[in-house]
Amino acid sequence: MADESIQDGDGGRGGDGDGIRTFPFPVDLSLLGVGMQVGPMGPGRTWRAHAPLHRVHRIDFHIVMLFTGGPVRHMIDFAEYEASAGDLLWIRPGQVHRFAPEGEYRGTVLTMQPGFLPRATVEATGLYRYDLPPLLHPDGPRLAGLTAALDQLRREYEDATTLPLSLHTAVLRHTLSAFLLRLAHLAASSAQAARKGRAEAPGDSTFTLFRDAVERGFATNHSVSAYADALGYSRRTLVRAVRAATGETPKGFIDKRVVLEAKRLLAHTEMPIGRVGAAVGFPDAANFSKFFQQHTDQTPAAFRAELRG
């Protein structure tokens, strides 16, 4: 059974009660110790060490769940998603989530360890596209293709005797890549449809670089101009690219990411509010409270109290 870690607001490790439970990929539960698992959902499929999965926690690996039953309500980063038969949930590393204690999860679950796939495949499949929707509703043909690809992956995963381990692992990587390419196309198509026809085109690569830079630096850098300078773009170019991809301004995108992390830490850790503010780039607690209230209509203390009341 894999051990859990406790992540504090700076990404380090803290003591019990001072951070969000973070579970690593359970290599010991994988057949032959490969960096992925695939099998039926159910109580026997777990990565937990001591805490039940209906409590909020983070994972440092990827989860894809293809449902054959439902509905099931699943929380991901403070949003509730209802998945039914034929739907998929894609949860990425670092996202805070919780399983519904009353929900009956039926279908197939795939977990993947970061680093199991080569970088080119990671880029092509958008494994770290946090801007893409986690809940996907494939139509009939796409669902059939995804189901067939996942069934093939499961057969290859469970066939632990036909090939030497090195070849078995190589086949798994190729088969997993085929499934993820289908999944990535569905996710990108869903996001494009949600934007209701807003232009993508050349700005997409600019937005991708900006999004990745924000993910790395949001805890210390909230300046649009600083991101534009670091990426070698004019502020105007960055504004056009982000608006085309998301419908919001670069500043709105940055603030949204900061608020999300602040909510995670307020809701799921015992960190003092001043430390939460410092962890997301506000050394002054008063400035953090003002920022948080502007974006949520609640003070940090009120937000925390409401969730725990």
N, C-alpha and C positions, 0 to 999 in steps of 0.2 A: 504494500500500500504506500502510495506516495505521501510524503510529509507536506504539510501546509506551511506557508510563511505568512508573516504579518507585514504588510507594506505600509509605511508611514507616508506622510504627505510629500516627502522629498524623494520617494521611490526607494528608500532604504528599508531596513528591517527594524521593527520595533517590538515592544512587548505586547502581551495580550491586552486587549481593550484599547490600544493606541493606534490601531490601523485596521484596514480592510483585510479580511482573510483572503489570501491568494493561494490558489492550488496549482502546483506544477503539473506538467504532463506526466501521467502515471506509467512510466516506461515498464515497470515491473508487471503491469497488467496486460501488456501487449504480447501477442504471440511472437516468440523469438526475440522480443525486445525491440522491434522495429518502431519507428517514430510515428505510428498511426494506429488507430483501432477502428473497426467498423463492426456493428452488430445490432441486435435488437435493443430497443429502449426497454427500460424496466429497472427494478430495484437492484439487479445484479450488475448494471452498467454504471459505474461510479468512479470518481476521482477523489472522493472526499477522504479525509483522514479521520476527523473526529466530529465534524459538524454536519448536520443534515443539509441537504441541498436546497431546502426551502428557505434557508437563511441566505441573506445577501452575501455574495462573495465575488471575487475576481478569479479568472483563470489566466494562465500565461500561454495558452494554446488556442487553437481554433476548434469550434464545434459547428457541425452542420446536422440538423435534425430534419428528416423527411417523414412527415406524419401520414399514417394510414387511418387514424381515428381522431377524435376530438369532439368538441372544441377544447383547447387548452389555453389558459392565459399565462403568459410568461413575461416577467418584467426584465427589461434591458435598459439600463441607464435612465431610470425613472419614467419610462414609457411602458404601458401595458400593451402587449400584442396578443391577439387571439388567433391561434393557428388551428386549422381544421384539416381533415383528410385531403391530401394533395398539396398542402402547403409546405414550405421549408423555412426554417429559422437558421440564420447564419450569425453566430456570435464570435467576435474577434478578440484577440488577447487584450487584456486590460479593461474590458467592459465589465461593469458591475451588473450582475443579473441574479435572478432568483427563480427557482422552479416552483410551480404552484403546488402546494401540499395536497390540495383536493383534486388536482388534475390527474387523469390517467394518460400517461404518455405512451402512445403506441406508434410504432414505425421503426425506422432505422436511424441510428446515430453514428456519425463519423467524427472522430477527433484526430487532430494533426498537430504534431510538434513543430514549432518554428525551427527552421533549418533542415527539415526533412526533404524539402523540395529545393532545386537549384534556383538561384536568384532570378534567372530569366523567366522561369515559370511563375515565380512569386509576382513579378511585375506583370506578366501577361494575364494572370488570373485575378489581379487586384486584391490579394489577400489582406492588404492593410488599407483598403478603401473604406475608412470609417464614415465617409459621407454617403455610402450606399445604404439602401434600406435593409434592415435585418430580416424582415418578413417578406417572403416572396410567394406569389400566387401563379405558378406556371399554368399555361393552357394545356389542353390535352396532348398535342404532339411534343411539347417541351417536357411535360411531366413524364411521358413515355420514355423519352431519350434519357432524362436524368435517372429515372428508375432503373432502366437497363444498365446504364453506366455504373450506378451504385451497386447493383446486384453483381455485376462482373467484378467490381473492386472487392466486394465481400468474398466472392469465390476465390479470388487470388489471395486474399488475406488469410483465409482459413486453410488454404492448401500449403501447409508448412513442410511438406515432405518431398514434393516432386523435384524441387530445384535446390541447389546450394543456396545458402543464406544470401550471398552477394547478388546472385541472379534473382532470387525471390524479392529482395529489396528493390532491385532495379525495375522489375516488372511492376511492383506496387507503385513506384514513383510515376511510371508512365501511365498506368491505369488511373491513378489518382489525378494526374494532370488532365487526362481526358475528361473526367467528371467535373473538375473544377473549371475547365474552360467553358463547358456548357453552363455551369452555375454562374460564372462571371458574366457571360453574355446575357443571361436572364436578369441578373442584378443591374447591369448597366442599362438594359432595355427598360426595366421597371423605373429606374431613376429618371431616364429620359422622358418617359411617359408622364411621370409626376411633375416634371418641369413644364409640361403643356406646351411643348414646341419651342421653348427658348433656345436660341442658337448655341451650339457647342463649338464645333470646328476648331480653328487654330488655337483659341484660348485654352483648350482643354489641357495641353501640356503645361501651360503657364499656371493654371489652377492647381494641377497635380503637384508641381514643385512648391507652390505656396502652401497647399494643404499639408504636405510633408514637413515643411519648415515650421509651420505653426504647431504641429504635433510634437516636434522636438523642442520648441522654444517657448510655448505659451506661458510656462510657469515664470519666465523672467522677461519676456519681450512682448509688449502689447502694442508696439508701434508699427503702423502700416508702412510708413516711410522706411523704417529700418529693414523690414522684410523686403521691400522693393529694392532697396540698395543692395542687400545681401544677395538677392537673386539676379541682379543686373537688369531690372525692368524699371520703367518709369512708373510713377504712382498711377497715372492714367491707364496705362496698359494693364496693371494689376486690377484696378477697379473694373475694367471691362471684362477681364477674364473671369473674375470671381462672380460678378453679377450674371454673366452668361451661364456659368456652371451651377450656381446655387440660387440666384435671384436675390442675393443680399450683398452688402458691401463687404470689403475686406475687414473693416473694423467690426462690423456685426458678426462676421465669421469668427474672428479672434475672441470677441467677448463671449460668444456662445460657448466656445470651447473652455474658456476660463470658468464660466458659470457652471458648466457641467462638472468640471473637476471639483469645484468648491462644493457643489451639492453632494457629490460622492463622499467627500471627506466629512462634511457636516452630518450626513445621514448615517454613515457606516463606520465612523471612528469616534473616539472620545477626545480627539485633539481639541485644545482650547481654540476659540474662534480666532484669536490673534495669530496662532500658528497656522490655522487653515488659510488665513489671508496671506501670510508670508509664503506659504507653499505654492500659491498661485500668483505671486508677484506683487503683493501689497504689503510692504513692511509695516505700514501704518494701519492699525486695526480700524480706525475711524474711516479711512479712505476705502478700505475693503467693504465695510458695512454699507457705506453710501453706494458704492458700485453694485453690490449685490442687491440692495433694495431697489435701485433703478431698474434692474433687469428682471426682478422677480416679484416686485411689490411686497416683499417681506424682508425683514431683517434676518441676518444669519441665525440669530437666536430663535426667532419665531419659526423659521423654517425647520430648524432642528426639533424644537418643541412640538410642532404640529405632527411631524412624522413619528415621534416617540410617544405622543399622547394617546 
